Amino acid sequence: MRGLLAGGALSLLLASQAVAADLVARVDGGAEIARLEVADGDGWCVVWNHSVQGFEVQDCYENRGGRMVLVRSHQPDFAAGLGHIPGRGRQVTDGEGGYWILEIDEPVPGDAYTLRAGSAAVDHRLRTQSREVSLSAVAARRAVRIALE
């Protein structure tokens, strides 16, 4: 009986550590332009079209216990501004001429960062498994703060 109680208490403790959070984008630190729920262990990507080559680039994150963690990046080419930094993740082929950088596993300081949303051609977007929101459609060339709250 004691083992059952201890096991139940452990299950309750582990369940209480799962932290659902909202991924929130605010333009110029003020008006909210996107809010996406992200369960603990789930992820999202910031996706955009490379400004010179036009192909899609992805930086992908996870909610790990309520913390924003950069986990991987997809880069279809070694174009301007792209590339793997040795010692920061592991580069593997994507089988289509590009590459993934896996196992980056870098916590984002303060669980937030600011990017300048690109033009409609660049089209910075937030993508989850079920939804995609264009930041550029509402905030092109403006500072957008992306935070896990």
KOLSE-510564 format. One record per residue (C-alpha): y, z, x; residue in three letters; residue number from 1. Coordinates in Angstrom, 1 decimal, always signed. Layout:
BEGIN
+--------+--------+--------+-----+-----+
|      Y |      Z |      X | res |   n |
+--------+--------+--------+-----+-----+
|      Y |      Z |      X | ALA | NUM |
...
+--------+--------+--------+-----+-----+
***
This chain:
BEGIN
+--------+--------+--------+-----+-----+
|      Y |      Z |      X | res |   n |
+--------+--------+--------+-----+-----+
|   +0.0 |   +0.0 |   +0.0 | MET |   1 |
|   +2.4 |   +0.9 |   +2.8 | ARG |   2 |
|   +1.8 |   -2.6 |   +4.4 | GLY |   3 |
|   +2.6 |   -4.3 |   +1.1 | LEU |   4 |
|   +5.9 |   -2.3 |   +0.8 | LEU |   5 |
|   +6.8 |   -3.1 |   +4.4 | ALA |   6 |
|   +6.0 |   -6.8 |   +4.0 | GLY |   7 |
|   +8.1 |   -6.9 |   +0.8 | GLY |   8 |
|  +11.0 |   -5.2 |   +2.5 | ALA |   9 |
|  +10.8 |   -7.8 |   +5.4 | LEU |  10 |
|  +10.8 |  -10.7 |   +2.9 | SER |  11 |
|  +13.8 |   -9.3 |   +1.1 | LEU |  12 |
|  +15.6 |   -8.8 |   +4.4 | LEU |  13 |
|  +14.8 |  -12.4 |   +5.5 | LEU |  14 |
|  +15.9 |  -13.8 |   +2.1 | ALA |  15 |
|  +19.2 |  -11.9 |   +2.4 | SER |  16 |
|  +19.9 |  -13.5 |   +5.7 | GLN |  17 |
|  +19.8 |  -17.0 |   +4.2 | ALA |  18 |
|  +23.5 |  -17.9 |   +3.9 | VAL |  19 |
|  +24.6 |  -20.7 |   +1.6 | ALA |  20 |
|  +28.1 |  -21.9 |   +2.5 | ALA |  21 |
|  +30.7 |  -24.5 |   +1.5 | ASP |  22 |
|  +31.7 |  -27.3 |   +3.8 | LEU |  23 |
|  +35.4 |  -27.6 |   +3.1 | VAL |  24 |
|  +37.9 |  -30.2 |   +4.2 | ALA |  25 |
|  +41.6 |  -29.6 |   +3.9 | ARG |  26 |
|  +44.4 |  -32.0 |   +4.8 | VAL |  27 |
|  +47.0 |  -30.6 |   +7.2 | ASP |  28 |
|  +45.4 |  -27.2 |   +6.8 | GLY |  29 |
|  +46.5 |  -27.0 |   +3.1 | GLY |  30 |
|  +45.2 |  -29.1 |   +0.1 | ALA |  31 |
|  +41.5 |  -29.2 |   -0.3 | GLU |  32 |
|  +40.1 |  -32.7 |   -0.3 | ILE |  33 |
|  +36.3 |  -32.0 |   -0.2 | ALA |  34 |
|  +33.9 |  -29.2 |   -0.9 | ARG |  35 |
|  +30.2 |  -29.6 |   -0.4 | LEU |  36 |
|  +27.6 |  -26.8 |   -0.7 | GLU |  37 |
|  +25.4 |  -26.5 |   +2.3 | VAL |  38 |
|  +22.3 |  -24.2 |   +2.1 | ALA |  39 |
|  +21.2 |  -22.2 |   +5.1 | ASP |  40 |
|  +19.2 |  -24.6 |   +7.3 | GLY |  41 |
|  +20.6 |  -27.7 |   +5.7 | ASP |  42 |
|  +22.9 |  -30.1 |   +7.4 | GLY |  43 |
|  +25.6 |  -32.8 |   +7.1 | TRP |  44 |
|  +27.1 |  -35.5 |   +9.3 | CYS |  45 |
|  +30.6 |  -36.6 |  +10.1 | VAL |  46 |
|  +30.3 |  -40.3 |  +10.0 | VAL |  47 |
|  +32.8 |  -43.0 |  +11.0 | TRP |  48 |
|  +33.0 |  -46.7 |  +12.1 | ASN |  49 |
|  +33.8 |  -47.1 |  +15.8 | HIS |  50 |
|  +37.4 |  -48.3 |  +16.1 | SER |  51 |
|  +36.5 |  -51.2 |  +18.5 | VAL |  52 |
|  +32.9 |  -52.2 |  +17.8 | GLN |  53 |
|  +32.9 |  -51.3 |  +14.1 | GLY |  54 |
|  +29.4 |  -49.8 |  +14.0 | PHE |  55 |
|  +28.6 |  -46.4 |  +12.4 | GLU |  56 |
|  +28.6 |  -43.3 |  +14.6 | VAL |  57 |
|  +27.4 |  -39.8 |  +13.4 | GLN |  58 |
|  +27.8 |  -36.3 |  +14.6 | ASP |  59 |
|  +25.4 |  -34.0 |  +12.6 | CYS |  60 |
|  +25.7 |  -30.3 |  +12.0 | TYR |  61 |
|  +23.6 |  -27.5 |  +10.4 | GLU |  62 |
|  +24.4 |  -24.3 |   +8.6 | ASN |  63 |
|  +22.6 |  -21.8 |  +10.6 | ARG |  64 |
|  +23.0 |  -18.4 |   +9.0 | GLY |  65 |
|  +26.6 |  -19.3 |   +7.9 | GLY |  66 |
|  +27.5 |  -20.7 |  +11.3 | ARG |  67 |
|  +28.5 |  -24.4 |  +12.0 | MET |  68 |
|  +26.2 |  -25.8 |  +14.7 | VAL |  69 |
|  +26.4 |  -29.3 |  +16.2 | LEU |  70 |
|  +22.8 |  -30.4 |  +16.4 | VAL |  71 |
|  +22.7 |  -34.2 |  +17.1 | ARG |  72 |
|  +24.7 |  -37.3 |  +17.4 | SER |  73 |
|  +23.8 |  -41.0 |  +16.8 | HIS |  74 |
|  +25.5 |  -43.7 |  +18.8 | GLN |  75 |
|  +24.4 |  -47.3 |  +18.4 | PRO |  76 |
|  +25.9 |  -48.4 |  +21.8 | ASP |  77 |
|  +27.6 |  -47.1 |  +24.9 | PHE |  78 |
|  +31.0 |  -48.3 |  +23.6 | ALA |  79 |
|  +34.4 |  -46.8 |  +24.5 | ALA |  80 |
|  +34.5 |  -43.1 |  +23.9 | GLY |  81 |
|  +30.8 |  -42.7 |  +23.5 | LEU |  82 |
|  +28.0 |  -41.6 |  +25.7 | GLY |  83 |
|  +25.6 |  -38.8 |  +26.6 | HIS |  84 |
|  +26.7 |  -36.0 |  +28.9 | ILE |  85 |
|  +23.8 |  -34.9 |  +31.1 | PRO |  86 |
|  +22.8 |  -31.3 |  +30.3 | GLY |  87 |
|  +24.2 |  -31.5 |  +26.8 | ARG |  88 |
|  +21.2 |  -32.3 |  +24.6 | GLY |  89 |
|  +18.5 |  -34.9 |  +25.1 | ARG |  90 |
|  +19.1 |  -38.6 |  +24.8 | GLN |  91 |
|  +16.3 |  -40.7 |  +23.1 | VAL |  92 |
|  +16.2 |  -44.3 |  +21.9 | THR |  93 |
|  +16.8 |  -44.9 |  +18.2 | ASP |  94 |
|  +14.5 |  -48.0 |  +18.5 | GLY |  95 |
|  +17.3 |  -50.3 |  +17.5 | GLU |  96 |
|  +19.3 |  -50.6 |  +20.7 | GLY |  97 |
|  +21.2 |  -47.3 |  +20.3 | GLY |  98 |
|  +20.4 |  -43.7 |  +20.9 | TYR |  99 |
|  +20.3 |  -40.2 |  +19.5 | TRP | 100 |
|  +21.4 |  -37.2 |  +21.4 | ILE | 101 |
|  +19.2 |  -34.4 |  +20.1 | LEU | 102 |
|  +19.0 |  -30.7 |  +20.7 | GLU | 103 |
|  +22.7 |  -30.3 |  +21.3 | ILE | 104 |
|  +22.7 |  -26.9 |  +19.5 | ASP | 105 |
|  +26.3 |  -26.0 |  +20.1 | GLU | 106 |
|  +27.9 |  -23.5 |  +17.8 | PRO | 107 |
|  +31.4 |  -24.7 |  +16.7 | VAL | 108 |
|  +34.0 |  -22.0 |  +17.6 | PRO | 109 |
|  +35.4 |  -20.4 |  +14.5 | GLY | 110 |
|  +33.0 |  -22.6 |  +12.4 | ASP | 111 |
|  +35.8 |  -25.2 |  +12.0 | ALA | 112 |
|  +37.6 |  -28.0 |  +13.8 | TYR | 113 |
|  +40.4 |  -30.4 |  +13.1 | THR | 114 |
|  +40.1 |  -34.2 |  +13.3 | LEU | 115 |
|  +42.6 |  -36.9 |  +12.7 | ARG | 116 |
|  +41.1 |  -39.1 |   +9.9 | ALA | 117 |
|  +41.0 |  -42.7 |  +10.8 | GLY | 118 |
|  +42.3 |  -45.7 |   +8.9 | SER | 119 |
|  +40.3 |  -47.2 |   +6.0 | ALA | 120 |
|  +38.5 |  -49.4 |   +8.6 | ALA | 121 |
|  +37.4 |  -46.4 |  +10.6 | VAL | 122 |
|  +36.6 |  -44.5 |   +7.4 | ASP | 123 |
|  +35.8 |  -40.9 |   +8.5 | HIS | 124 |
|  +33.3 |  -39.4 |   +6.0 | ARG | 125 |
|  +31.3 |  -36.3 |   +5.3 | LEU | 126 |
|  +27.7 |  -37.0 |   +4.4 | ARG | 127 |
|  +25.0 |  -34.7 |   +3.0 | THR | 128 |
|  +21.6 |  -35.7 |   +1.7 | GLN | 129 |
|  +23.0 |  -36.1 |   -1.8 | SER | 130 |
|  +26.7 |  -36.9 |   -1.4 | ARG | 131 |
|  +29.2 |  -38.8 |   +0.7 | GLU | 132 |
|  +33.0 |  -38.2 |   +0.7 | VAL | 133 |
|  +35.5 |  -40.4 |   +2.5 | SER | 134 |
|  +38.2 |  -38.3 |   +4.2 | LEU | 135 |
|  +40.1 |  -41.5 |   +5.2 | SER | 136 |
|  +40.4 |  -42.6 |   +1.6 | ALA | 137 |
|  +42.7 |  -39.6 |   +0.9 | VAL | 138 |
|  +44.0 |  -38.6 |   +4.3 | ALA | 139 |
|  +44.1 |  -41.6 |   +6.6 | ALA | 140 |
|  +45.9 |  -40.8 |   +9.9 | ARG | 141 |
|  +46.3 |  -37.2 |   +8.9 | ARG | 142 |
|  +44.9 |  -34.0 |  +10.4 | ALA | 143 |
|  +41.9 |  -32.8 |   +8.4 | VAL | 144 |
|  +40.4 |  -29.3 |   +9.0 | ARG | 145 |
|  +36.6 |  -29.2 |   +8.4 | ILE | 146 |
|  +35.2 |  -25.7 |   +8.0 | ALA | 147 |
|  +32.0 |  -24.0 |   +7.0 | LEU | 148 |
|  +33.1 |  -21.2 |   +4.7 | GLU | 149 |
+--------+--------+--------+-----+-----+
***
